[in-house]
Each structure stands twice: as C-alpha cells, then as structure tokens.
Amino acid sequence: MQKDIGERKVKPGQYFVLKFDFSQVRSSPNLTEANETLIKFLNFSLEEFYETYAAYLARDLADLCQNIDSEEPNISLRRCAESVRGAIEKGGRLAGIEGIYVLVDEYDAFPNDYLELQQTTGEPKIDWEGTAVGFTFKSFWFTVNITAQLAKPAYL
C-alpha cells in the first residue's frame, strides 16, 4: 500500500483496508481440515475489517457479522463489498472513501503446501486440484477479481 501511496495511485484515507496475511493460515495434510481452517481465516479477516470500520459503516458490529457466511467466504466478501458500497452511496461522512483496498501478504504461503511438485527429497506434496480447499481458495480470489472489476476504481 505504501508503494501505491508513494506513486500517488492511492491517497491516505481514501480506502478502507481489508488485510489477509496467508502466513497465518495453518496447513494440514487433511484437506477437509485445511478447507475449514482456510474458511475460518478468510472470514476472520472480514470480521476484523468489520470491527475496524463498523462505526464508519453506521451499522452494528453484530449486524455486519451476520453477512459472514460460515461455509462460503467468497459470499462473505461480496456482502462486505456491498455493505461498503451502500454506505459510500449514502454519502455523508464517507464522501472521500472510494472503496476497499485489499492488502494481501504471503499470498502463496498457504497454497504452496498443496502444489504437487517434482519430488526432490522426502514426500511429494499433496495436489489440491479438485478438492474443497482448492475450490475455496480459487473461488475466493475469483470473487476478489470480479468484485474489483465491478468497482469504479480497480479496488474493491
């Protein structure tokens, strides 16, 4: 984000910041458990976002957290973006806010544990293609991309 501010792509205070740090997601050889962990992590990041911005969105935190779908974090993200968009459209004190800036750290930290790579030493990695955890990860990032494309600036 500092780079975008430095390059004058983003002005400080122009966006709400939604953070995802994938180095915090614990991988598991059990793909069902890995999927549950990923879903909890993604939804927890959205919950932290709501805790930070509930007052700006003029909504109760518990009400905002009702937008979090316990099984489909991509739906949770769309609802979050819609909540912010709706609050911005009402104008008032959010007149200078453009949308959501998605800040991602260690994007590949979690999926790297599941990519099937050529075996050099030890056990081969697990391939998550066609699994629930692979679907959750891909559908979430597909939703990020689509939601960003629907926004006027290229940020959620």
C-alpha positions as CSV (number, residue, x, y, z in Angstrom):
1,M,0.0,0.0,0.0
2,Q,2.9,2.4,0.8
3,K,4.1,1.9,-2.8
4,D,0.7,2.8,-4.2
5,I,0.6,5.9,-1.9
6,G,4.1,6.8,-3.0
7,E,3.2,6.5,-6.6
8,R,0.1,8.6,-6.0
9,K,-2.3,5.8,-7.1
10,V,-3.9,6.0,-3.6
11,K,-4.4,8.8,-1.2
12,P,-4.2,8.1,2.6
13,G,-7.7,7.8,3.9
14,Q,-9.2,7.1,0.5
15,Y,-9.9,3.4,1.1
16,F,-10.9,1.1,3.8
17,V,-8.2,-1.6,4.1
18,L,-9.0,-5.3,4.1
19,K,-6.0,-7.4,5.2
20,F,-5.2,-11.0,4.5
21,D,-1.9,-12.5,5.8
22,F,-1.7,-16.0,4.5
23,S,1.4,-16.8,6.5
24,Q,-1.0,-17.1,9.5
25,V,-3.0,-20.0,7.9
26,R,-2.0,-23.4,9.2
27,S,-1.9,-26.0,6.5
28,S,-2.9,-29.6,7.2
29,P,-2.4,-32.9,5.3
30,N,-6.1,-33.5,5.9
31,L,-7.8,-31.5,3.1
32,T,-11.1,-31.3,4.9
33,E,-9.4,-29.7,7.9
34,A,-7.3,-27.5,5.7
35,N,-10.5,-26.2,4.0
36,E,-12.2,-25.5,7.4
37,T,-9.1,-23.6,8.5
38,L,-8.9,-21.5,5.3
39,I,-12.6,-20.6,5.6
40,K,-12.2,-19.6,9.2
41,F,-9.1,-17.5,8.4
42,L,-10.8,-15.7,5.5
43,N,-13.9,-15.0,7.5
44,F,-11.9,-13.9,10.5
45,S,-10.2,-11.3,8.3
46,L,-13.6,-10.0,7.2
47,E,-14.7,-9.9,10.9
48,E,-11.6,-7.8,11.8
49,F,-12.5,-5.5,8.9
50,Y,-16.0,-5.1,10.3
51,E,-14.6,-4.4,13.8
52,T,-12.4,-1.7,12.4
53,Y,-15.0,0.0,10.2
54,A,-18.4,-0.7,11.8
55,A,-18.7,2.9,13.1
56,Y,-17.9,4.3,9.6
57,L,-20.5,2.0,8.0
58,A,-23.1,3.2,10.6
59,R,-24.0,-0.4,11.4
60,D,-23.8,-2.5,14.5
61,L,-20.9,-5.0,14.5
62,A,-23.2,-7.9,15.2
63,D,-25.4,-6.9,12.3
64,L,-22.4,-6.7,10.0
65,C,-21.1,-10.0,11.1
66,Q,-24.4,-11.5,10.0
67,N,-23.0,-11.0,6.5
68,I,-20.4,-13.7,7.1
69,D,-21.2,-17.0,5.6
70,S,-19.7,-19.8,7.6
71,E,-19.2,-22.0,4.6
72,E,-18.6,-19.6,1.6
73,P,-16.1,-16.9,2.3
74,N,-16.5,-15.6,-1.3
75,I,-20.1,-14.8,-0.4
76,S,-18.9,-13.1,2.8
77,L,-16.6,-10.9,0.7
78,R,-19.3,-9.9,-1.8
79,R,-21.6,-8.9,1.1
80,C,-18.8,-6.9,2.7
81,A,-18.1,-5.0,-0.6
82,E,-21.9,-4.4,-1.0
83,S,-22.1,-3.0,2.6
84,V,-19.2,-0.6,1.9
85,R,-20.6,0.4,-1.5
86,G,-24.0,1.0,0.1
87,A,-22.5,3.2,2.8
88,I,-20.5,5.2,0.3
89,E,-23.5,5.8,-1.9
90,K,-25.4,7.3,1.1
91,G,-22.7,10.0,1.1
92,G,-22.2,12.0,4.2
93,R,-19.0,11.4,6.1
94,L,-17.8,8.7,3.7
95,A,-17.8,11.1,0.7
96,G,-14.0,10.8,0.3
97,I,-13.9,7.0,0.5
98,E,-13.5,5.2,-2.8
99,G,-13.9,1.6,-1.7
100,I,-11.9,-1.3,-0.2
101,Y,-8.1,-1.7,-0.7
102,V,-7.3,-5.4,-0.4
103,L,-3.9,-5.9,1.2
104,V,-2.5,-9.4,0.8
105,D,0.7,-10.7,2.4
106,E,2.2,-14.1,1.7
107,Y,-0.4,-15.0,-0.9
108,D,1.3,-18.2,-1.8
109,A,2.3,-19.3,1.7
110,F,-0.8,-21.5,2.1
111,P,-1.3,-23.0,-1.4
112,N,2.4,-23.8,-1.8
113,D,1.9,-26.6,0.7
114,Y,-0.6,-28.3,-1.6
115,L,1.0,-27.9,-5.0
116,E,2.3,-31.2,-6.4
117,L,5.9,-30.5,-7.3
118,Q,8.5,-32.8,-8.6
119,Q,9.9,-34.8,-5.8
120,T,13.5,-33.9,-4.9
121,T,13.7,-35.1,-1.4
122,G,11.1,-36.6,1.1
123,E,7.4,-37.0,0.5
124,P,5.7,-35.5,-2.6
125,K,3.4,-32.5,-1.9
126,I,-0.4,-33.0,-1.9
127,D,-2.3,-31.9,-5.0
128,W,-5.4,-29.9,-4.0
129,E,-6.8,-29.6,-7.6
130,G,-10.5,-30.6,-7.4
131,T,-10.6,-30.6,-3.6
132,A,-12.8,-28.4,-1.4
133,V,-9.8,-26.4,-0.1
134,G,-8.6,-25.8,-3.7
135,F,-12.1,-24.7,-4.7
136,T,-12.4,-22.4,-1.7
137,F,-9.1,-20.7,-2.4
138,K,-9.8,-20.3,-6.1
139,S,-13.4,-19.1,-5.8
140,F,-12.4,-16.6,-3.1
141,W,-9.8,-15.0,-5.4
142,F,-12.1,-15.2,-8.4
143,T,-14.6,-13.2,-6.3
144,V,-11.9,-10.6,-5.4
145,N,-11.1,-10.2,-9.1
146,I,-14.7,-9.9,-10.2
147,T,-15.7,-7.6,-7.4
148,A,-12.7,-5.3,-8.2
149,Q,-13.7,-5.2,-11.8
150,L,-17.2,-4.2,-10.9
151,A,-15.9,-1.3,-8.8
152,K,-15.3,2.0,-10.4
153,P,-11.6,2.2,-9.4
154,A,-9.7,-1.1,-9.6
155,Y,-10.0,-1.6,-5.9
156,L,-12.9,-3.2,-4.0
